[in-house]
Amino acid sequence: MTDIKEIIQAPIFAKQKKKLHKKQIIDLDNALKSICNDPTIGEMKVGDLQGIQVYKFKSNKQQILLAYEVINLTLYLYTFGSHENFYRNLKKYMQH
């Protein structure tokens, strides 16, 4: 287990979080706690998204994917959302 020292949200992540309902924010916060406790919990991606990890969790009976990366005890939160177009949008975001 590693101790996360800092959490940095990408602007798109913060914008998406503002649009959530209270119950969804609680589910997201619980997912973030799980990641902080065990940063290796997510599935490591390869290819275009090498180094990015994706953690899957449920909110309102829907599966949500959360993209993050851990570098030098800093947790970078990139984006989250349903599976539809998730990886395409993530690739587009990471290219900028």
N, C-alpha and C positions, 0 to 999 in steps of 0.2 A: 504494500500500500504506500502510495506517495502522498505527500501533503501538498495540496494545491495552495500556492501563496497568493495568486491573483486571478481574477476572472475578467476577461475582456470580451464585451459583446460587440459584434459587428453592427454597423448602423442598420442594416436590413433586419437583423435579429431583434434589435430594440423596437423597431417600427412594427414588426409582426407581433411582438409581445403586447404592445399597447392595444391591439385590436381584440385580444382574448377576453373571455368572460372569467369571472373569479374562479370558478371550478377548474377551468382549463389552465389558469395560472398556477393553481395549487398542484395540478398534475405535472406541469412543466418544472416547477420548483422541486418536486419530489424526484423527477428524472435527473435534475442537476445535482441533487444531493447524492444520488446513486453514482453519478459520474465522478463527483469529487471524492467519494469514498473509494472508488476503484476505477481509475481512468482507463484501464484496459477493457472495461465492460463492453464497449462498442465494437462493432465489426470494422476491422481495418480495410480500407479501400485500396485498390491497385489501379494502375494505368493513369488516366488523366487526373484522378483524385488521390494519387499516392500520398500517404501521410495523414489523410483525413479519416476520422472514425465516425461511424454512424450508429447511434443508439436508438433502439425502437422501444416505444412505450405506448400505452393506451390512454386515450382521453375521450370521454363521451362515447365509449364503445368503438372508437375509430383508432386505427394504428397511426402513430405520429413518428416521423423520423427526425432525428436531431443530429446535425453535422457539427463536429467539434475537432479540435486538435490540441494536444498538450505539448508545449515547448518550454523547457527549463522551468518546470513547476508553475507555468502560467497556462490557464485554460482559455482557449480562444473559441468562442461560440459563434458559428457562422450563420446557420439558418435552421429552420425546422418547418415541418408541414406534412401533409399527407403524401403518399407515394406518387400521386399523379404529378408528372413533370418535375419531381423533386431533384433527381440527379441532373437533368438537363439544366434547370435553373441554377443549381449549385456549380456546375461546370462553368456556366456563363459568368456567375459572380466571381469565381476564383480566377478567371482570366483577366479580370480588371485590376 
